[in-house]
Amino acid sequence: MKQTFLRRVRDSRLFWPLTAWILILVFDAIVEPSFFKLGILEDPVYGKHLYGNLIDIFNNGAPLMLVAIGMTLVIATGGVDLSVGAVIAISAAMGAVLINPALGNQLITNDILTKNATNTPLPIIILADLAAGTLCGLWNGLLVSRARIQPMVATLILMVAGRGIAQLITNGQIMTIYYTPYFWFGNGFILGLPVSIYIVAVVLLLGWVLVRKTAIGLFIESVGINAKSTYYSGINEKNVKLLAYAFCGFCGAIAGLILSSYVHSADGNNNGLNYELDAILAVVMGGTLMTGGRFSLFASVIGAVVIWTFTVTVYSLGVPANALLAAKAVLVLLVILLYSDYSRRLTNRLFERRGSQHATAN
């Protein structure tokens, strides 16, 4: 019975990402004990709130967690979305331009930049952000499901064009945002914790209800395993893929809202840069195969937490920012080796050997 329980734990999609996270935290505890230090900061705008490396991991990693949630559904259908970084940039640009209108040939003047007000109500700005990202997801979904273009090629189109669209929206400028209510999404706090954590929790709960309390999750896994068989069983696999890509765009839009709110600006070139690669890594780390099939949203979120914990750890060790990509490449290599068939067989052998030795001793 104990051996069966250990096998279930080992086969869980949460096992490896949680193990990786614990190992990084143990390393931090040994090398940098102050890594876990938490304090209370008095903010004149948002009041008292917690601060520290652990808070930064979840606050700064929130956009990646959101993108990983959406990417999980796309990869589970056997696809991939390379445009989520560009979707973040488009969403951020949409919100910024509604706050500081500067369309066409009009340049952003100082009086617009320093004006802590906007003619556009905040709910309209949020809806425009979300609509822009969701429409981008629908576009990708239409190319994949209706036009039958390979997902990598279909989403590569928006990956390349998306940042150009974002720059067209902002007239090629880095738009600084001075509208204080907009900052709440990336810098606000509720009960001492960042607002972004609550947003991730709500989206994760929404996604979990969608895929685990309805038949949609089963349809997504079925499409990822065998799309043709799914079609012949009476399920509209085109609409399933369309929904997955639209939801991914929706998650990217929320990530763009939080990211632009946090940095107080919209930059078509840099907002969401390389997020698509980190999101794919987080999903793979969460145990979802690139060929599609079974998936876990929570495991993908833990994968994103692992990536940001690794990032904050590297910075706390004094590694220069320009060396982060090289350090992250080591993490990618370790993940690939960890999820290889050889590693799985070796792990199974070790567990089975320990189980047999325990049974013999008893």
Sequence and secondary structure as in RCSB ss.txt:
>XXXX:A:sequence
MKQTFLRRVRDSRLFWPLTAWILILVFDAIVEPSFFKLGILEDPVYGKHLYGNLIDIFNNGAPLMLVAIGMTLVI
ATGGVDLSVGAVIAISAAMGAVLINPALGNQLITNDILTKNATNTPLPIIILADLAAGTLCGLWNGLLVSRARIQ
PMVATLILMVAGRGIAQLITNGQIMTIYYTPYFWFGNGFILGLPVSIYIVAVVLLLGWVLVRKTAIGLFIESVGI
NAKSTYYSGINEKNVKLLAYAFCGFCGAIAGLILSSYVHSADGNNNGLNYELDAILAVVMGGTLMTGGRFSLFAS
VIGAVVIWTFTVTVYSLGVPANALLAAKAVLVLLVILLYSDYSRRLTNRLFERRGSQHATAN
>XXXX:A:secstr
 HHHHHHHHHHSTTHHHHHHHHHHHHHHHHH GGGG EEEEEETTTEEEEEEHHHHHHHHTHHHHHHHHHHHHHH
HTT   TTHHHHHHHHHHHHHHHHS   TT    HHHHT    SS HHHHHHHHHHHHHHHHHHHHHHHHTS   
HHHHHHHHHHHHHHHHHHHTTTS EE   GGGGHHHH EETTEEHHHHHHHHHHHHHHHHHHSSTHHHHHHHHHH
 HHHHHHTT  HHHHHHHHHHHHHHHHHHHHHHHHHHHTEE TTTTTTTHHHHHHHHHHHTT  TT     HHHH
HHHHHHHHHHHHHHHHTT  GGGHHHHHHHHHHHHHHHTSHHHHHHHHHHHHHHHHHHHHH 
